[in-house]
């Protein structure tokens, strides 16, 4: 499939728009349950899961952003591929910062950054942290996670509205076909 056909195929079928992998909803539930256990193991696990969910949220917003940019620039080809597996958290976050603007972007980025810093502190310096401090850091991580996920849902709503508006106001298939005739 060529670039234009692929783009139009994605735009006219919202089922082909980016989405979370199904496992994310299970991980969110698991992270909250682990935190609620009130154990050191539960706190550490929840922090790791919160950060991983944040990373997947960032990746999803990048995929949304790329689709919006491609639609807005079409028929100019935006040849951009986001290689998710080869980037560290900070690099992925930098990719998001370069994308489109959306509601609560600064708040989302800030909460993701702070959540990642907490995860690094807990995971990479585990033997140096007093155990009672892990509970405090996990409580902070839970608050950051809630801020991040609420900001994410606001951003997602904002971007999905933009995508819907783009697809509702332009008959992409008809527009593409008319360019072939000229």
C-alpha positions in Angstrom: 0.0 0.0 0.0 1.4 3.4 -0.8 1.7 6.3 1.6 -1.5 8.1 0.6 -3.7 5.0 0.6 -2.3 3.9 3.9 -2.9 7.4 5.5 -6.4 7.6 4.1 -7.2 4.1 5.2 -6.1 5.0 8.8 -8.0 8.3 8.8 -11.3 7.0 7.6 -11.3 4.0 9.9 -11.1 5.0 13.6 -10.5 1.4 14.5 -7.1 1.8 12.9 -6.2 4.8 15.0 -3.5 4.3 17.6 -4.6 2.7 20.9 -3.1 1.3 24.1 -2.2 -2.4 24.0 -5.0 -4.3 25.9 -2.5 -5.2 28.6 -2.2 -1.6 29.8 -5.6 -1.7 31.5 -4.5 -4.8 33.4 -1.3 -3.2 34.4 -3.1 -0.1 35.7 -5.3 -2.3 37.8 -2.3 -4.4 39.0 -0.2 -1.3 39.9 -3.0 0.1 42.0 -3.6 -3.2 43.8 0.1 -3.6 44.4 0.3 -0.2 46.0 -2.8 -0.9 48.1 -1.1 -3.9 49.6 1.0 -1.5 51.7 4.1 -3.7 51.5 7.6 -2.8 50.4 7.3 -5.3 47.5 4.0 -3.8 46.5 5.3 -0.2 46.7 8.3 -1.1 44.5 6.2 -3.0 42.0 3.7 -0.2 41.8 6.3 2.4 41.1 7.8 0.3 38.3 4.4 -0.3 36.8 3.4 3.4 37.1 6.5 4.4 35.1 6.0 1.7 32.5 2.4 2.9 32.0 3.6 6.4 31.7 6.1 5.4 29.0 3.3 3.6 27.0 1.1 6.7 27.4 3.9 8.8 25.9 4.3 6.4 23.0 0.6 6.5 22.3 0.5 10.3 22.3 3.4 10.3 19.9 1.6 7.9 17.5 -1.5 10.2 17.7 0.6 13.2 17.1 2.2 11.6 14.0 -1.1 10.7 12.6 -2.4 14.3 13.1 0.7 15.8 11.5 0.5 13.5 8.5 -3.2 14.3 8.0 -2.5 18.1 8.3 0.4 18.0 5.9 -1.0 15.7 3.3 -0.4 15.5 0.3 3.1 16.3 1.5 4.6 13.1 2.6 5.9 13.1 6.2 8.4 10.3 6.2 8.9 9.9 9.9 9.2 6.6 11.8 9.3 6.5 15.6 11.5 3.6 16.6 10.1 2.9 20.0 12.2 -0.1 21.1 15.6 1.7 20.8 14.9 4.8 22.9 15.2 5.4 26.6 12.5 7.1 28.6 13.9 10.6 28.3 14.4 10.2 24.6 10.8 9.1 24.1 9.7 12.1 26.2 11.8 14.4 23.9 10.0 13.0 20.9 6.6 13.9 22.5 7.8 17.4 23.2 8.5 17.9 19.5 5.0 16.8 18.5 1.7 18.7 18.4 0.5 20.7 21.3 -2.4 19.4 23.4 -4.3 20.1 26.5 -2.2 19.8 29.7 1.0 18.8 27.7 3.3 20.6 30.2 1.6 19.0 33.2 1.7 15.6 31.5 5.4 15.9 30.6 6.3 17.1 34.1 4.5 14.3 35.9 6.1 11.7 33.6 9.6 13.2 34.2 9.1 13.2 38.0 7.6 9.7 37.9 10.7 8.4 36.0 13.0 10.1 38.4 11.3 8.4 41.3 11.5 5.1 39.6 15.2 5.6 39.0 15.8 6.5 42.6 13.9 3.5 43.9 15.1 0.9 41.5 18.7 1.9 40.9 19.4 3.0 44.5 17.3 0.4 46.3 20.0 -0.7 48.7 20.7 2.9 49.8 17.1 3.9 50.6 15.7 3.4 54.0 12.7 1.1 53.8 10.3 3.6 55.4 11.3 6.1 52.7 10.2 3.7 50.0 6.6 4.0 51.2 6.8 7.8 51.1 8.3 7.7 47.5 5.6 5.3 46.4 2.9 7.6 47.8 4.5 10.4 45.8 4.6 8.1 42.7 0.9 7.3 43.1 0.1 11.0 43.1 2.2 11.6 40.1 0.7 8.6 38.3 -2.8 10.0 39.0 -1.8 13.4 37.6 -0.1 11.8 34.6 -3.0 9.5 33.7 -5.6 12.3 34.1 -3.5 14.6 32.0 -3.1 11.7 29.5 -6.9 11.2 29.2 -7.4 14.9 28.7 -4.7 15.0 26.0 -6.2 11.9 24.3 -9.6 13.5 24.3 -8.1 16.7 22.8 -6.2 14.8 20.0 -9.1 12.4 19.2 -11.4 15.4 18.8 -8.8 16.9 16.4 -8.6 13.7 14.4 -12.4 13.3 14.4 -12.7 16.9 13.2 -10.1 16.2 10.4 -12.0 13.2 9.2 -15.5 14.7 9.6 -14.7 17.9 7.6 -12.7 16.3 4.8 -13.9 13.4 2.6 -10.4 11.9 2.4 -11.3 9.3 -0.2 -13.1 11.8 -2.5 -10.3 14.3 -2.0 -7.7 11.7 -2.9 -9.7 10.5 -6.0 -10.0 14.1 -7.2 -6.2 14.6 -7.1 -5.8 11.5 -9.3 -8.2 13.0 -11.9 -6.2 16.3 -12.2 
